[in-house]
Amino acid sequence: MRKLIWVALLLAMMPIAQAKMYKWVDEHGATHFGDNVPPQYQNQVKEIDKSGREIKTGQTPEERKAREEEKLRQKKNQEQHAEQKRIDNALLGTYSNEREIDLKRDRDLQQVEAAIASVGMRMKAVKAKLADYRRQEEALVQKKKPVPQSLADDIASTEAERQHLQDMLTLRQREKDEVYNKYEGYKKRFIELHRSEQATPPAKGSK
């Protein structure tokens, strides 16, 4: 109370056109008042009125940053909620029961498995060709004869093709896993939505 009275008297003694008064706390915990704030306290200075009370002059840069981050977080949550609602509506509008989800999953998996089988057949043929080239190379080496450049090129290109097919098989297998997991997620969410509907009490007046 004495501090507020002292500040009020100090302000009352100052000319009307005097600069604004500020309050700050130093590193020792002591509170200071004045119109000339030391540079090291600029970030924590607070403006005060004639009665010594703090004046809300607006948000600090840290407060503004926190507020903007909170706005972005809320916006992201709203967008995620809207997207989930869209997916839920599409899910309920597309399928009537879990069996339909399983059937659609199996059809999609069959397409991926057919692609895997096709690549597997190509891989089998390429491996056979590569093995033949390797046998020719080994026979020449055993006879201490030079390996023709054409044979070396065939081996290199066939090996590259084999690696390419192996990468395709890896991608297709990953795609198969993703399809399975996607529909398992659909089914889990479908069950959750129906349980939620069953748990929701009917509106008043409904039969």
C-alpha positions in Angstrom: 0.0 0.0 0.0 2.8 2.4 0.9 4.4 1.6 -2.5 1.3 2.5 -4.4 0.9 5.8 -2.4 4.5 6.7 -3.1 4.0 6.0 -6.8 0.9 8.1 -6.9 2.6 11.0 -5.2 5.6 10.7 -7.6 3.3 10.8 -10.6 1.3 13.6 -9.2 4.4 15.7 -8.9 5.4 15.1 -12.5 4.4 17.6 -15.3 1.4 16.7 -17.4 3.5 16.2 -20.5 5.9 14.0 -18.7 6.8 10.6 -20.3 4.9 7.4 -19.2 5.8 5.7 -16.0 7.0 2.1 -15.9 7.6 -0.6 -13.3 10.2 -3.4 -13.5 11.9 -5.8 -11.2 15.7 -6.2 -11.1 17.7 -9.4 -10.7 17.6 -9.0 -6.9 13.8 -9.0 -6.8 13.6 -5.3 -6.1 10.8 -3.3 -7.8 11.7 0.0 -9.5 9.6 2.8 -10.9 10.5 5.4 -13.5 10.2 6.7 -17.0 13.7 5.6 -18.1 14.0 1.8 -18.1 17.5 0.2 -18.2 18.0 -1.8 -21.4 18.4 -5.2 -19.6 14.8 -4.8 -18.2 13.0 -3.8 -21.5 11.5 -7.3 -21.9 9.8 -7.3 -18.5 8.8 -3.7 -18.2 5.1 -2.8 -17.4 3.5 0.5 -17.8 1.6 1.9 -14.8 -1.1 4.5 -14.3 -1.2 7.4 -11.8 -2.4 5.0 -9.1 0.5 2.6 -9.7 -1.6 -0.1 -11.3 -0.4 -1.9 -14.4 -1.8 -0.8 -17.8 -2.7 -3.5 -20.3 -0.9 -2.2 -23.3 -1.4 -5.4 -25.4 0.2 -8.8 -25.7 3.9 -9.4 -25.5 5.6 -11.1 -28.5 5.6 -14.3 -26.6 1.9 -14.1 -25.8 1.1 -13.2 -29.4 3.1 -16.2 -30.6 1.4 -18.5 -28.2 -2.0 -17.2 -29.3 -1.2 -17.8 -33.0 0.1 -21.3 -32.3 -3.1 -22.0 -30.4 -5.2 -20.7 -33.3 -3.3 -23.0 -35.7 -3.7 -25.9 -33.4 -7.4 -25.4 -33.2 -7.7 -24.9 -36.9 -5.8 -28.2 -37.5 -8.1 -30.0 -35.1 -11.2 -28.6 -36.8 -9.9 -29.7 -40.2 -9.1 -33.2 -38.9 -12.5 -33.4 -37.3 -14.2 -32.4 -40.5 -12.1 -34.9 -42.5 -12.9 -37.7 -40.1 -16.6 -36.8 -40.3 -16.4 -37.0 -44.1 -14.8 -40.4 -43.9 -17.3 -41.6 -41.4 -20.2 -40.5 -43.6 -18.7 -42.2 -46.7 -18.1 -45.3 -44.7 -21.7 -45.5 -43.4 -23.1 -44.6 -46.8 -21.0 -47.2 -48.7 -21.3 -50.3 -46.5 -24.3 -51.9 -44.7 -22.4 -54.4 -42.6 -18.9 -55.7 -41.9 -19.2 -58.5 -44.5 -19.4 -56.0 -47.3 -16.2 -54.4 -46.1 -14.5 -57.8 -46.1 -15.7 -58.6 -49.6 -14.4 -55.2 -50.9 -11.1 -55.9 -49.1 -10.8 -59.3 -50.7 -11.5 -57.9 -54.2 -8.8 -55.3 -53.9 -6.4 -57.8 -52.5 -7.0 -60.1 -55.4 -5.9 -57.3 -57.8 -2.7 -56.8 -55.9 -2.0 -60.5 -55.6 -2.5 -60.8 -59.4 0.1 -58.1 -60.0 2.4 -59.9 -57.6 1.9 -63.2 -59.4 2.7 -61.5 -62.7 5.9 -59.9 -61.5 6.8 -63.3 -59.9 6.5 -65.0 -63.3 8.7 -62.4 -64.9 11.2 -62.7 -62.1 11.3 -66.5 -62.6 12.1 -66.1 -66.3 14.8 -63.4 -65.6 16.5 -65.6 -63.0 16.6 -68.5 -65.4 18.2 -66.3 -68.1 20.6 -64.9 -65.6 21.6 -68.4 -64.4 22.3 -69.4 -68.0 24.5 -66.4 -68.5 26.4 -67.2 -65.3 27.0 -70.7 -66.4 28.4 -69.5 -69.7 30.7 -67.1 -67.9 31.8 -69.8 -65.4 32.6 -72.2 -68.3 34.8 -69.6 -70.0 36.6 -68.8 -66.8 37.3 -72.5 -66.1 38.7 -72.8 -69.6 40.7 -69.6 -69.0 39.1 -67.9 -71.9 38.1 -64.2 -71.9 34.5 -63.4 -71.2 33.1 -61.5 -74.3 31.9 -58.0 -73.6 28.5 -58.9 -75.0 28.1 -61.6 -72.4 29.2 -59.3 -69.6 26.7 -56.7 -70.8 23.9 -59.4 -70.9 24.8 -60.4 -67.3 24.8 -56.7 -66.1 21.5 -55.8 -67.8 19.7 -59.0 -66.7 21.0 -58.5 -63.1 19.6 -54.9 -63.3 16.2 -56.2 -64.5 16.2 -58.8 -61.7 16.8 -56.0 -59.1 14.1 -53.9 -60.7 11.6 -56.8 -60.4 12.6 -57.4 -56.8 11.9 -53.8 -56.0 8.5 -54.1 -57.7 7.7 -57.2 -55.6 8.7 -55.3 -52.4 6.4 -52.4 -53.4 3.5 -54.7 -54.3 3.8 -56.6 -51.0 3.8 -53.3 -49.2 0.7 -52.3 -51.1 -0.9 -55.6 -50.1 -0.3 -54.9 -46.5 -1.6 -51.4 -46.8 -4.8 -52.6 -48.5 -5.4 -55.1 -45.7 -4.7 -52.6 -42.9 -6.9 -50.0 -44.6 -9.9 -52.2 -44.7 -9.3 -53.5 -41.2 -9.3 -49.8 -40.1 -12.5 -49.3 -42.0 -14.1 -52.2 -40.3 -13.0 -51.2 -36.8 -14.3 -47.7 -37.4 -17.6 -49.0 -38.8 -18.1 -51.1 -35.7 -17.4 -48.1 -33.5 -19.9 -45.9 -35.3 -22.6 -48.5 -35.0 -22.0 -49.0 -31.4 -22.1 -45.2 -30.9 -25.4 -45.1 -32.6 -26.8 -47.9 -30.5 -25.6 -46.2 -27.3 -27.1 -42.9 -28.2 -30.6 -42.6 -26.6 -33.5 -41.8 -29.0 -34.6 -38.2 -29.2 -37.6 -37.1 -27.2 -40.9 -37.8 -29.0 -39.4 -40.5 -31.2 -41.0 -44.0 -31.2 
